[in-house]
Amino acid sequence: MAEIVSRKILASGHFLSLERLSWRDSQGQEGIWEVARRNNGIAAVLIIAWLQPSDRLILVRQYRPPAEGEVIEFPAGILDKGESVDQGALRELLEETGYHGQIRRVTSAAYNTPGLSSDRTHLAIVEVDEKDPRNQCPTPRPEAGEEIRVIPIARADLMQFFTSETSRGAFFDSKVAAYLTALT
């Protein structure tokens, strides 16, 4: 069985640390791996929200400095200290889209890019009732520095949207690309 032999913090910032791991594989060979790690073991939540009864998926477009451009993604965010996944999902949905929803299902945390980082994300499936008066004129409440545009897309238009946005040079989060591809 592979195991970590030692760790060395190379750099540490407000949210992330860069570590060098020494590890040994099951045959006894040693290797070095660099990993980005969220400080304090914070997990995140990703929200797949469907507007009902229109059956539209809620996506967001926002500027992401590491991508050096806008990325189309699911609403998502880091859980606050002491916050449950359900609470964090509904808070992030409201902040990023202005919509109020109901949790239908939440998954255990899964790794986003295990070859690069320790980042883990829970998946929350949320239903948004368009008939709810709070959802008639949703007003996002982004945090300082966030520029988010809400994109509601009808289920029937998802692949056409993905294809046309990609051909125009739009960036997609890989989780959105995988989800949209799996739906077709």
C-alpha positions as CSV (number, residue, x, y, z in Angstrom):
1,M,0.0,0.0,0.0
2,A,1.3,3.5,-0.9
3,E,2.0,5.9,2.0
4,I,3.2,9.4,2.7
5,V,6.7,9.4,4.2
6,S,7.0,13.2,4.9
7,R,5.5,16.6,4.2
8,K,7.1,20.0,3.8
9,I,5.2,23.3,3.5
10,L,6.7,25.3,0.6
11,A,4.4,28.3,0.8
12,S,1.3,29.3,2.7
13,G,-1.3,31.9,2.0
14,H,-4.7,32.9,3.4
15,F,-6.6,30.0,1.8
16,L,-4.1,27.6,0.4
17,S,-0.7,26.0,1.1
18,L,1.7,24.4,-1.3
19,E,3.3,21.2,0.1
20,R,5.9,18.8,-1.1
21,L,5.1,15.3,-0.2
22,S,7.5,12.4,-0.1
23,W,5.7,9.2,-0.7
24,R,6.5,5.5,-1.1
25,D,4.5,3.2,-3.5
26,S,3.5,-0.4,-2.8
27,Q,6.8,-1.7,-4.4
28,G,8.9,0.6,-2.1
29,Q,9.8,3.2,-4.7
30,E,9.9,6.7,-3.3
31,G,8.6,9.8,-5.1
32,I,8.0,13.5,-4.7
33,W,4.6,15.1,-5.2
34,E,3.5,18.8,-4.9
35,V,0.0,19.4,-3.7
36,A,-2.1,22.5,-3.1
37,R,-4.0,22.1,0.1
38,R,-6.9,24.2,1.5
39,N,-5.9,25.6,4.9
40,N,-8.0,24.3,7.9
41,G,-9.3,21.3,5.8
42,I,-12.3,23.4,4.6
43,A,-14.6,21.6,2.2
44,A,-16.8,23.2,-0.5
45,V,-20.2,22.6,-2.0
46,L,-21.3,22.5,-5.6
47,I,-25.0,23.1,-6.3
48,I,-26.9,21.5,-9.2
49,A,-30.1,23.5,-9.1
50,W,-33.1,23.0,-11.4
51,L,-35.8,25.6,-11.8
52,Q,-39.3,24.0,-11.6
53,P,-41.7,23.8,-13.4
54,S,-39.6,25.1,-16.3
55,D,-36.9,22.4,-16.0
56,R,-34.1,24.9,-16.4
57,L,-30.6,24.3,-15.0
58,I,-29.0,27.2,-13.2
59,L,-25.4,27.9,-14.2
60,V,-23.3,30.9,-13.5
61,R,-20.5,32.7,-15.4
62,Q,-17.8,34.4,-13.4
63,Y,-14.3,35.7,-13.7
64,R,-11.7,33.3,-12.4
65,P,-8.2,34.7,-12.1
66,P,-6.4,31.3,-12.4
67,A,-8.3,30.8,-15.7
68,E,-7.6,34.4,-16.7
69,G,-11.1,34.6,-17.9
70,E,-14.8,33.9,-17.2
71,V,-15.8,30.4,-16.5
72,I,-19.2,28.8,-16.8
73,E,-19.8,26.7,-13.8
74,F,-22.3,25.5,-11.2
75,P,-23.0,27.8,-8.2
76,A,-20.5,26.7,-5.6
77,G,-18.5,27.9,-2.6
78,I,-16.6,27.1,0.5
79,L,-18.5,26.0,3.6
80,D,-18.3,28.5,6.5
81,K,-16.9,27.2,9.8
82,G,-19.6,25.2,11.6
83,E,-22.0,25.3,8.6
84,S,-23.7,22.1,7.4
85,V,-23.5,21.2,3.7
86,D,-27.2,21.8,3.4
87,Q,-26.9,25.3,4.9
88,G,-23.9,26.1,2.8
89,A,-25.5,25.0,-0.4
90,L,-28.6,27.1,0.2
91,R,-26.5,30.1,1.3
92,E,-24.3,29.9,-1.8
93,L,-27.3,29.5,-4.1
94,L,-28.9,32.6,-2.7
95,E,-25.6,34.6,-2.7
96,E,-24.7,33.7,-6.3
97,T,-28.1,33.5,-8.0
98,G,-30.7,35.1,-5.7
99,Y,-32.8,31.9,-5.7
100,H,-34.2,30.1,-2.7
101,G,-34.3,26.3,-3.0
102,Q,-34.9,23.0,-1.3
103,I,-32.2,20.4,-0.9
104,R,-33.2,17.1,-2.6
105,R,-29.9,15.2,-2.1
106,V,-26.4,15.8,-0.8
107,T,-23.4,13.6,-1.5
108,S,-20.2,12.9,0.5
109,A,-17.2,15.0,-0.4
110,A,-15.4,14.0,-3.5
111,Y,-12.0,15.1,-4.8
112,N,-12.0,17.7,-7.6
113,T,-8.4,17.3,-9.0
114,P,-6.7,14.7,-6.8
115,G,-3.5,14.9,-8.9
116,L,-3.1,18.5,-8.0
117,S,-4.9,19.4,-4.8
118,S,-6.6,18.1,-1.6
119,D,-9.8,20.1,-2.5
120,R,-13.0,18.2,-1.8
121,T,-16.5,19.2,-2.7
122,H,-19.9,18.0,-1.7
123,L,-22.6,17.9,-4.4
124,A,-26.0,19.3,-3.5
125,I,-29.0,18.7,-5.8
126,V,-31.5,21.6,-5.2
127,E,-34.9,22.2,-6.6
128,V,-36.0,25.8,-7.0
129,D,-39.7,26.5,-7.1
130,E,-40.3,29.3,-9.6
131,K,-43.8,29.8,-8.1
132,D,-42.3,30.7,-4.7
133,P,-42.7,34.5,-4.4
134,R,-39.1,34.8,-3.3
135,N,-38.0,33.5,-6.7
136,Q,-40.0,35.9,-8.8
137,C,-37.3,38.5,-9.1
138,P,-34.1,36.8,-7.7
139,T,-31.4,39.2,-6.7
140,P,-27.9,37.7,-6.3
141,R,-25.9,38.8,-3.2
142,P,-22.3,38.2,-4.3
143,E,-19.4,38.7,-1.9
144,A,-17.0,41.6,-2.5
145,G,-15.0,41.0,-5.7
146,E,-17.4,38.4,-7.2
147,E,-18.9,39.3,-10.6
148,I,-21.4,36.6,-11.3
149,R,-24.0,36.3,-14.0
150,V,-26.8,33.8,-13.7
151,I,-27.5,31.6,-16.7
152,P,-30.7,29.5,-16.6
153,I,-30.7,27.0,-19.4
154,A,-33.6,24.7,-20.5
155,R,-32.8,21.0,-20.4
156,A,-33.5,20.7,-24.1
157,D,-30.9,23.5,-24.9
158,L,-28.0,22.2,-22.7
159,M,-25.8,20.6,-25.4
160,Q,-26.5,23.3,-28.0
161,F,-25.5,25.9,-25.3
162,F,-22.3,24.0,-24.4
163,T,-21.4,23.5,-28.1
164,S,-22.0,27.1,-29.1
165,E,-20.3,28.7,-26.1
166,T,-17.3,26.4,-26.5
167,S,-17.0,27.3,-30.2
168,R,-17.0,31.0,-29.1
169,G,-14.0,30.3,-26.8
170,A,-15.9,30.1,-23.5
171,F,-14.3,28.3,-20.6
172,F,-16.3,25.6,-18.8
173,D,-15.7,24.1,-15.4
174,S,-14.9,20.4,-16.1
175,K,-17.7,19.3,-13.7
176,V,-20.3,21.2,-15.9
177,A,-18.8,19.8,-19.1
178,A,-19.0,16.2,-17.7
179,Y,-22.5,16.7,-16.4
180,L,-23.8,18.2,-19.7
181,T,-22.1,15.5,-21.7
182,A,-23.6,12.8,-19.4
183,L,-27.1,14.2,-19.9
184,T,-27.0,13.6,-23.7
